[in-house]
């Protein structure tokens, strides 16, 4: 039984995810699209199992697992086999440790792989091609566990009503446990990705969906639900549906992955709005018996799972080759093609069902050899890529080497005196992020007197802790260069001010403007920093943003934050920009 308008729930979840990945700076909270899917999956799976128990007084666990296998695994395998040949178009960094990624994806353990490798969901310079399968891993883990729990409960031979009530109580308890685990743990972690990837912390959306399933049902509905169908006017039902969907889109523009409130209230609100949307869609189905769901809506819902699987690796690859909007267009096109082939051709073919495409039944028996041959060729290509893939990419390797060089340079640091305030020129400390870290060799070459303290993913909060520690220990250099910002664009004004307020007398501060080709907000931060330099004579700006815009060639094939690793132009331009600012600061008065 297909419920009309459930397709719109799937489409809303998919659209939120796509907007987040394609235009992350506008839809900073679009990651809640995954929670829409989670809530819907909890609802749908629980509802179907409740229907099965109501009809047969038992649950066929193996049959459930078999259906899930045929729906989940073929598109996943196809995605991996199809995407990998495209990696020949980009640098080897994108296939670093790809064998482990494939194994984690096929073993539905990507979330654990990302946690154990210390990955950050939002701050990956060379994004894992299959990182998005973390959500699929948690979903499959839920299917395995929840279906098993319901199967055990079914063994008690309860009445249908008592069974439904028991499922409600169990899912309520698990919902509370999951939500509280995220809520409490959010206060004690430095990296929110460990919560986001966690099967326990991020599971409550499934159980909220399960709770709502016990209140409605899919085919075997409850008395209360049927009364709501009769009593609610359609306008009220539509208001609930459209209102909850609108609130989800509102969350997608106000939530932020690295904000505490997102984990305290954001995810649970997203799940609640999703549940209301699902419930109202179920009511609307029974209130509109003569209205058919538009064919295009049904089509988008059918391929939504495939679109989720294919879009991320295609987008990562295409953004390395072309501008973002063109990459988005080709990503959607390729994803739609392969998702359609998967849903309408591959999945029924593997399951032994008739293959029907646009109302035409296709006989693929005569093409079996060709299909198997193509599959074998793709598997061979995959094996070649896995065997040739480096364990660690050049980008990460360079960061590691630069970290070691930075430590050594700080130990052997010497001071040189240049015209101007001698202390300001020779006693310099750079507190930087990964861009500064990548430039450590050039710092040693051009500014050997500088003490560089840079680290991956460093933001204003992390930099302030380092700054404050030096102030307390009286080890702060006379000129402090603050080269962070790209990892903490929101709230930059309140984040920068403490550096100015707590800078000791007789010291100078240099602010390095951040650059991110994919985030227009850094321009506003740069403008604000320029106003600070006018307001405070002891504050100078090293305008990396301006230098970056004026030298577009250093950004070819990059993430838009870290200059190209081909040649040394990017590093030289970056350090020279800071060098000029230090020289300018030395001629200005200290605080």
C-alpha positions in Angstrom: 0.0 0.0 0.0 1.5 3.3 -1.1 0.5 6.3 1.0 0.1 9.4 -1.1 2.0 12.5 0.0 4.7 10.5 1.9 6.6 11.2 -1.3 6.7 14.9 -0.3 8.3 14.0 3.0 11.1 12.2 1.2 11.5 15.1 -1.2 11.8 17.6 1.6 14.5 15.6 3.3 16.4 15.2 0.1 16.1 18.9 -0.8 17.4 20.0 2.6 20.5 17.7 2.2 21.2 18.9 -1.3 20.9 22.6 -0.4 23.2 22.1 2.5 25.9 20.4 0.4 25.5 22.6 -2.6 25.1 26.0 -0.8 26.3 25.3 2.7 26.9 29.0 3.6 23.2 29.8 2.9 21.6 26.7 4.3 23.9 26.1 7.3 21.5 23.8 9.0 20.4 21.7 6.0 22.0 18.6 7.5 18.7 18.1 9.4 17.5 16.6 6.1 19.0 13.4 7.3 16.9 13.6 10.5 13.8 13.9 8.3 14.8 10.6 6.7 15.5 9.0 10.1 12.1 10.0 11.5 10.3 8.8 8.3 12.3 5.5 8.4 11.3 4.9 12.0 7.7 5.6 11.2 7.5 3.5 8.0 9.4 0.5 9.3 7.5 0.4 12.6 4.2 0.9 10.8 4.8 -1.9 8.4 5.8 -4.3 11.1 2.7 -3.4 13.2 0.6 -4.1 10.1 2.2 -7.5 9.7 1.7 -8.4 13.3 -2.0 -7.2 13.2 -2.6 -9.6 10.2 -0.5 -12.6 11.1 0.2 -12.3 14.8 3.9 -12.7 14.1 6.8 -10.9 12.4 8.8 -12.5 9.6 12.2 -11.2 10.5 14.1 -12.8 7.7 11.7 -11.6 5.1 12.1 -8.1 6.5 15.8 -8.3 6.3 15.6 -9.7 2.8 13.5 -6.8 1.6 15.8 -4.2 3.2 18.8 -5.9 1.5 17.3 -5.7 -2.0 16.4 -2.0 -1.4 19.6 -0.8 0.2 22.6 -2.8 -1.1 22.2 -2.8 -4.9 22.1 1.0 -5.2 25.0 1.3 -2.8 27.2 -1.1 -4.7 26.3 0.6 -8.0 27.2 4.0 -6.6 30.6 2.8 -5.5 31.4 1.1 -8.8 30.1 4.0 -11.0 31.8 6.8 -9.0 35.3 5.3 -8.8 36.3 5.6 -12.5 35.5 9.4 -12.2 38.3 9.7 -9.6 40.9 9.5 -12.5 39.8 13.1 -13.2 41.0 14.4 -9.8 44.2 14.1 -7.8 45.1 11.0 -5.8 44.3 12.7 -2.5 40.6 11.9 -3.1 41.2 8.1 -3.2 43.6 8.1 -0.2 42.6 5.1 2.0 39.7 4.4 -0.4 39.8 0.7 0.4 38.9 1.4 4.0 36.2 3.8 3.0 34.6 1.2 0.6 34.8 -1.5 3.3 33.2 0.8 5.9 30.4 1.8 3.4 29.6 -1.8 2.4 29.9 -3.0 6.0 27.6 -0.1 7.2 30.1 1.2 9.6 31.1 4.5 8.0 30.0 6.4 11.1 32.5 4.4 13.2 35.2 4.8 10.6 34.8 8.6 10.7 34.8 8.7 14.5 37.9 6.5 14.8 39.9 8.4 12.1 39.1 11.7 13.9 37.3 13.1 11.0 35.3 16.3 11.2 32.0 16.3 9.3 32.3 20.0 8.2 36.1 20.6 8.1 37.5 18.0 5.7 39.9 19.6 3.2 39.9 16.5 1.0 36.4 15.2 1.7 35.9 11.4 1.9 34.0 10.4 -1.2 31.8 8.0 0.8 31.5 10.0 4.1 27.8 10.5 3.4 27.2 6.8 4.0 27.6 7.4 7.7 23.8 8.1 7.8 23.0 4.9 5.9 25.2 3.0 8.4 23.2 4.3 11.4 19.9 3.5 9.5 20.9 -0.1 8.8 22.0 -0.5 12.4 18.5 0.7 13.4 16.8 -1.7 11.0 18.7 -4.6 12.4 18.2 -3.8 16.0 14.7 -2.4 16.0 13.2 -5.2 13.8 14.9 -7.8 16.2 13.3 -6.1 19.2 9.9 -6.1 17.7 10.4 -9.7 16.6 11.1 -10.6 20.3 8.1 -8.6 21.5 5.9 -10.5 18.9 6.9 -13.8 20.5 4.9 -12.8 23.6 1.7 -13.2 21.5 0.1 -10.0 22.8 -3.2 -8.7 21.4 -2.7 -6.2 18.6 -3.7 -3.3 20.8 -1.3 -4.4 23.6 1.5 -5.0 21.1 1.0 -1.5 19.7 1.0 -0.1 23.2 4.2 -2.0 24.2 6.0 -0.8 21.1 5.0 2.8 22.0 6.4 2.5 25.5 9.7 0.8 24.3 10.2 3.4 21.5 9.4 6.2 24.0 12.1 5.0 26.4 14.7 4.6 23.6 13.8 8.1 22.3 14.4 9.6 25.7 17.7 7.7 26.1 18.9 8.8 22.7 17.9 12.5 23.1 19.4 12.8 26.6 22.6 11.1 25.5 23.0 13.8 22.8 21.9 16.6 25.1 24.2 15.7 28.0 27.2 14.8 25.8 27.0 18.1 23.9 28.4 19.9 27.0 31.5 17.7 27.2 32.9 17.3 23.6 35.3 19.4 21.6 34.4 17.9 18.3 30.6 17.8 17.7 31.2 15.3 14.8 31.6 12.5 17.4 28.0 13.1 18.5 26.7 13.6 15.0 28.2 10.3 13.8 27.2 8.4 17.0 24.6 5.6 16.6 23.4 6.1 20.1 23.4 9.9 20.2 21.8 10.3 16.8 19.2 7.6 17.0 16.2 9.3 18.7 14.7 10.5 15.5 14.0 6.9 14.5 12.2 6.2 17.8 10.1 9.4 17.6 9.0 8.2 14.1 8.2 4.8 15.7 6.1 6.5 18.4 4.0 8.3 15.8 3.6 5.0 13.8 1.9 3.4 16.8 -0.5 6.4 16.9 -1.6 6.1 13.3 -0.5 2.9 11.5 0.0 2.4 7.8 -2.8 0.1 6.7 -4.1 -1.0 10.0 -5.0 2.5 11.5 -6.0 3.4 15.0 -9.4 4.6 16.1 -8.1 8.0 17.2 -6.4 8.4 13.8 -9.6 7.6 11.9 -11.5 10.2 14.0 -8.9 12.8 13.1 -9.3 12.0 9.4 -13.1 12.7 9.8 -12.9 15.7 12.1 -9.9 17.7 10.7 -10.8 20.0 7.8 -8.4 19.6 4.9 -7.3 23.2 5.5 -6.1 22.2 9.0 -4.3 19.2 7.7 -2.6 21.2 5.0 -1.6 23.9 7.6 0.1 21.2 9.7 1.9 19.8 6.7 3.0 23.0 5.1 3.8 24.6 8.5 6.0 21.8 9.6 7.8 21.7 6.3 8.3 25.5 6.5 9.7 25.2 10.0 12.2 22.6 8.7 13.4 25.0 6.1 13.6 27.7 8.7 15.9 25.5 10.8 18.0 24.9 7.7 19.0 28.5 7.6 19.3 29.2 11.4 21.0 26.1 12.7 24.8 25.7 12.6 26.7 22.5 12.9 29.2 23.8 15.5 26.6 25.5 17.7 25.7 23.9 21.1 22.1 24.8 20.7 21.9 22.6 17.6 22.6 19.6 19.7 20.5 20.6 22.7 17.3 21.5 20.7 17.9 21.7 17.0 17.9 18.0 16.1 14.9 17.2 18.3 12.9 20.1 16.9 13.8 18.8 13.3 12.6 15.3 14.3 9.4 16.7 15.8 8.5 18.8 12.8 9.2 15.8 10.6 6.9 13.7 12.6 4.1 16.3 12.4 4.6 16.4 8.6 4.5 12.6 8.4 1.3 12.4 10.5 -0.5 15.2 8.5 0.6 13.5 5.2 -1.0 10.2 6.5 -4.2 12.0 7.3 -4.2 13.9 4.0 -3.9 10.5 2.2 -7.3 9.4 3.6 -8.9 12.8 3.1 -8.1 12.9 -0.6 -9.2 9.4 -2.0 -10.0 10.8 -5.4 -6.8 12.8 -5.9 -3.8 11.2 -7.5 -0.2 12.0 -6.5 1.5 13.8 -9.4 3.7 11.4 -11.4 6.8 13.7 -11.0 6.4 13.8 -7.2 6.3 10.0 -7.1 9.3 9.8 -9.4 11.4 12.1 -7.2 10.4 10.1 -4.2 11.3 6.8 -5.9 14.8 8.0 -6.7 15.4 10.0 -3.5 17.6 7.3 -1.9 19.7 6.9 -5.0 20.0 10.7 -5.3 21.3 10.8 -1.8 23.9 8.1 -2.5 25.1 9.5 -5.9 25.1 13.2 -5.3 27.9 13.6 -2.8 30.8 11.9 -4.5 29.8 13.4 -7.9 29.6 16.8 -6.3 33.0 16.5 -4.7 34.6 15.4 -8.0 32.9 18.0 -10.2 33.7 20.9 -7.9 37.4 20.1 -8.5 36.9 20.6 -12.2 34.4 23.5 -12.7 32.5 26.3 -11.0 30.0 25.4 -8.3 26.8 26.1 -10.2 27.9 23.9 -13.2 29.1 21.2 -10.7 25.6 21.3 -9.1 23.9 20.9 -12.5 26.0 18.0 -13.6 25.7 16.4 -10.1 21.9 16.5 -10.3 21.9 15.2 -13.9 24.3 12.3 -13.3 22.7 11.4 -10.0 19.2 11.4 -11.5 20.3 9.2 -14.4 22.0 6.6 -12.2 19.3 6.7 -9.5 16.6 6.0 -12.1 18.6 3.1 -13.6 19.1 1.7 -10.1 15.5 2.0 -9.0 13.7 1.0 -12.2 16.1 -1.4 -13.7 18.9 -2.8 -11.4 16.9 -3.4 -8.3 13.9 -5.3 -9.8 16.4 -7.2 -12.1 18.4 -8.4 -9.1 15.2 -9.2 -7.1 13.9 -11.3 -10.0 11.0 -8.9 -10.7 9.8 -7.6 -14.0 11.8 -4.5 -15.2 9.3 -1.8 -16.2 10.6 1.6 -17.4 8.1 4.3 -18.4 5.3 1.7 -18.6 7.3 -0.5 -20.9 8.4 -4.0 -19.7 12.1 -4.6 -20.6 13.4 -8.1 -21.2 17.0 -8.1 -20.0 17.6 -11.8 -20.1 19.4 -11.6 -23.4 21.7 -8.9 -22.1 22.8 -10.8 -19.0 26.3 -11.5 -20.3 26.8 -7.9 -21.2 25.6 -6.7 -17.8 27.8 -9.2 -15.9 30.7 -8.2 -18.1 30.2 -4.5 -17.4 29.9 -5.3 -13.7 33.1 -7.3 -13.8 35.0 -4.5 -15.6 33.8 -2.0 -12.9 34.9 -4.3 -10.2 38.3 -4.6 -11.8 38.6 -0.8 -12.1 37.7 -0.6 -8.4 40.4 -3.1 -7.4 43.1 -1.2 -9.5 42.1 2.0 -7.8 42.2 0.5 -4.3 45.6 -1.1 -4.9 47.1 2.1 -6.3 45.5 4.4 -3.7 47.9 6.0 -1.2 47.3 5.4 2.5 47.4 9.1 3.1 47.0 11.9 0.6 49.7 14.5 -0.3 47.6 17.3 1.3 47.4 15.6 4.7 51.0 14.4 4.4 52.2 18.0 3.8 50.2 19.2 6.8 51.9 16.5 9.0 55.4 17.4 7.7 54.7 21.1 8.2 53.6 20.4 11.8 56.9 18.7 12.5 58.8 21.5 10.7 56.9 24.1 12.6 57.9 22.4 15.9 61.5 22.2 14.9 61.6 25.8 13.6 60.2 27.1 16.9 62.9 25.2 18.8 65.7 26.7 16.6 64.1 30.1 16.1 66.5 33.0 15.8 65.9 36.7 15.9 66.8 39.2 13.3 66.5 42.9 13.6 65.0 45.1 10.8 64.4 48.8 10.5 61.5 50.0 12.7 60.7 48.9 16.2 63.2 46.1 16.8 61.0 44.2 19.2 58.0 44.4 16.9 60.0 43.0 14.0 62.0 40.3 15.8 59.6 39.2 18.4 56.6 37.9 16.4 54.1 35.1 17.1 51.7 33.8 14.5 48.6 32.0 15.9 47.2 30.4 12.7 45.0 27.7 11.2 45.7 25.1 8.5 46.5 27.8 5.8 49.3 29.1 8.0 50.4 25.5 8.8 50.7 24.8 5.1 53.0 27.8 4.8 55.4 26.8 7.6 58.3 26.2 5.2 57.9 29.6 3.6 57.6 31.2 7.1 61.0 29.6 7.9 62.4 30.9 4.7 61.0 34.5 4.6 60.4 35.1 8.3 62.8 32.9 10.3 62.3 35.1 13.4 58.6 34.2 13.6 57.3 31.7 16.1 54.5 29.8 14.3 51.8 28.1 16.2 49.3 26.7 13.6 46.9 23.8 13.6 44.2 22.3 11.5 40.6 23.6 11.9 41.7 26.2 14.5 39.0 28.9 15.1 38.9 32.1 17.2 37.9 30.2 20.3 40.9 27.9 20.1 43.3 30.8 19.2 42.0 32.8 22.1 42.8 30.0 24.6 46.4 30.0 23.2 46.6 33.8 23.3 45.3 33.9 26.9 47.7 31.3 28.1 50.7 33.3 26.7 49.4 36.5 28.4 49.1 34.7 31.8 52.6 33.2 31.5 54.1 36.4 30.2 55.4 34.6 27.1 53.4 36.6 24.5 55.5 38.0 21.6 55.5 41.8 21.1 53.7 41.4 17.8 50.8 38.9 17.6 49.6 37.8 14.2 46.1 36.3 14.3 45.7 34.1 11.2 42.4 32.4 11.8 38.8 33.1 10.9 37.8 30.8 8.1 36.7 28.1 10.5 34.5 30.5 12.6 32.8 33.1 10.3 29.7 33.4 12.5 30.1 35.8 15.5 33.5 37.1 14.4 33.0 40.5 15.9 32.5 39.2 19.5 35.3 36.7 18.9 38.0 39.2 17.8 37.3 41.9 20.5 38.8 39.9 23.4 42.1 39.8 21.6 42.1 43.6 21.4 40.9 44.2 24.9 43.4 41.8 26.6 46.4 42.7 24.4 49.0 44.0 26.9 50.4 47.5 26.7 53.4 47.9 24.5 52.2 45.1 22.1 50.8 45.1 18.6 48.1 42.9 16.9 48.0 41.9 13.2 44.8 40.5 11.9 45.0 38.3 8.8 41.8 38.4 6.7 40.4 35.0 5.9 39.6 33.8 2.4 37.1 31.2 1.3 36.0 31.1 -2.4 32.8 29.3 -1.4 31.8 31.5 1.5 30.9 35.1 0.8 30.6 35.9 4.5 34.4 36.2 4.8 34.1 39.5 2.9 32.1 41.0 5.7 34.6 39.8 8.3 37.4 41.3 6.2 35.5 44.7 6.1 35.0 44.6 9.9 38.7 43.9 10.5 39.6 46.8 8.3 37.5 49.1 10.4 39.3 47.8 13.5 42.6 48.8 12.0 41.3 52.4 11.6 39.9 52.4 15.1 42.9 51.0 16.9 46.4 52.3 15.9 48.1 49.2 17.2 46.0 46.9 15.1 47.2 46.2 11.5 45.5 44.1 8.8 47.3 41.6 6.6 44.9 41.5 3.7 45.1 37.9 2.6 41.6 38.2 1.2 42.6 40.9 -1.2 45.8 39.0 -2.3 43.7 35.8 -2.8 41.2 37.6 -5.0 43.9 39.2 -7.1 45.6 35.9 -7.8 42.9 33.4 -9.0 45.5 31.0 -10.5 46.5 29.7 -7.1 43.0 28.4 -6.5 42.7 26.0 -9.4 41.5 22.6 -8.3 41.4 23.5 -4.7 38.7 23.7 -1.9 38.8 27.5 -2.2 40.5 27.8 1.2 43.8 26.2 0.8 45.9 27.4 -2.2 47.0 24.9 -4.8 49.9 22.6 -3.8 51.4 22.9 -7.3 54.2 25.3 -7.1 55.0 27.7 -4.2 53.2 30.9 -5.3 50.4 30.5 -2.9 52.6 30.0 0.2 54.9 32.9 -0.9 52.0 35.3 -1.4 50.5 34.3 1.9 53.7 34.8 3.9 54.6 38.0 2.0 51.2 39.5 2.8 51.8 38.8 6.5 55.4 40.1 6.3 54.4 43.4 4.8 51.8 43.8 7.6 54.4 43.1 10.3 56.7 45.7 8.8 53.8 48.2 8.7 52.8 47.4 12.3 56.4 48.1 13.5 56.1 51.6 12.2 52.8 52.2 14.0 52.5 52.9 17.7 52.1 50.0 20.1 49.2 49.7 22.5 
